[in-house]
């Protein structure tokens, strides 16, 4: 789990960096961003005040960050399953169409 911290409040920023020193990463290398305000980012955003309320303990923060990280890891696999199901349906439809065409062709030659 690699986290980038981008907080407006300097005290909160320093606290988060101290609590999560083993997970600090640059924005470009992180799995998600923690911030105290809504920011525009391509990465998932863990928002202080929305995902966790102030005040919080170090353990509470780490638990919620782990849950958030797990949730963002699950989302891509759910999307992959939906894409696989859609692709499977398309293939089955093509097989049925091909089967009908072959049967029609065989009947017309008989």
C-alpha positions, 0 to 999 in steps of 0.5 A: 500500500503506497499513499500520497498525502496532500493536505491543506492543514499542515498539522494534519499533514505532519500527523498523517506522515508520522502515523503512516511513515511506512506507506509514504509515496510520491503522487505518481507512484501511489495507490491512492491519495489522502487529503483534507479537501476534494482535489482533482486526481486520477488516483482514488481519494481518501478524504479526511472528514468523509472516510474518517472523522477528526479526531482519530487514533493511529490504529483507527486511521491505519485500519480504515486506510487498509479497508479503503485499499482493499476496496479499491483493489476489489473494484478492478476485479469486479469490472473484469468479471463484468467484462468477461461476462459481457464478452462471453455473452457476445461469443455465445450470440455469435455461436448461435448465429453461426449455428443457425447459418450452418443449419440453414445452409445444410437444409438448403443443399438437401 
